[in-house]
Amino acid sequence: PVAPKHARTHEHSGVELLSVMTGKLGLCIGAEEYTLAAGDSIYLDSFRPHSYRRIGSKPCTAVVVTVP
């Protein structure tokens, strides 16, 4: 697991589609944090500062599609 304060924030042009395959993923967009579990997906404008982090001790895998 990664503490929220240690997640690396980044931003770039375009949009992202993120789909969690296994485990739990914390997604921070600006000041808001979302918890995504296996089967959850989210679409976001990637020009906003965002970061990802694993939640819990189980491995987390996700597919991230970025389009400029």
C-alpha positions in Angstrom: 0.0 0.0 0.0 1.0 3.6 -0.7 0.1 6.4 1.6 -1.8 9.3 -0.2 1.0 11.7 0.6 3.5 9.5 -1.2 1.5 9.1 -4.5 3.2 10.8 -7.4 1.0 13.5 -8.9 1.2 14.2 -12.6 -0.7 15.9 -15.3 -0.7 16.0 -19.1 -2.8 16.9 -22.1 -5.7 14.6 -23.2 -8.0 12.2 -21.4 -7.7 8.9 -19.6 -9.8 5.8 -19.3 -8.8 3.7 -16.3 -10.2 0.2 -15.6 -9.2 -1.8 -12.5 -8.7 -5.5 -13.2 -7.7 -6.7 -9.7 -7.4 -5.2 -6.2 -8.2 -1.7 -5.1 -6.8 1.5 -6.5 -6.9 5.0 -4.9 -7.2 7.7 -7.6 -6.7 11.3 -6.5 -7.9 14.0 -8.9 -7.2 17.5 -7.5 -8.4 17.4 -3.9 -10.9 14.5 -4.4 -9.9 10.9 -3.8 -11.8 7.9 -5.3 -11.5 4.2 -4.4 -11.9 1.9 -7.3 -12.2 -1.9 -7.0 -12.0 -4.7 -9.6 -14.5 -4.0 -12.4 -14.7 -0.3 -11.8 -13.7 2.2 -14.5 -13.3 6.0 -14.6 -12.9 8.6 -17.4 -11.0 11.8 -16.6 -9.5 14.9 -18.1 -5.8 14.3 -17.6 -4.8 17.9 -17.6 -6.0 18.0 -14.0 -3.3 16.9 -11.5 -3.9 13.2 -10.6 -2.2 10.3 -8.9 -2.8 6.6 -8.4 -2.0 4.3 -5.4 -2.6 0.7 -4.4 -5.0 0.3 -1.4 -4.5 -2.8 0.8 -2.0 -5.6 0.7 -3.3 -7.5 -2.4 -1.8 -6.7 -5.8 -3.6 -4.2 -7.9 -3.7 -4.2 -11.7 -5.3 -1.7 -14.0 -5.5 -0.8 -17.7 -4.9 2.9 -18.4 -5.7 4.3 -21.9 -4.4 7.8 -22.5 -5.5 9.8 -25.6 -4.0 13.2 -26.4 
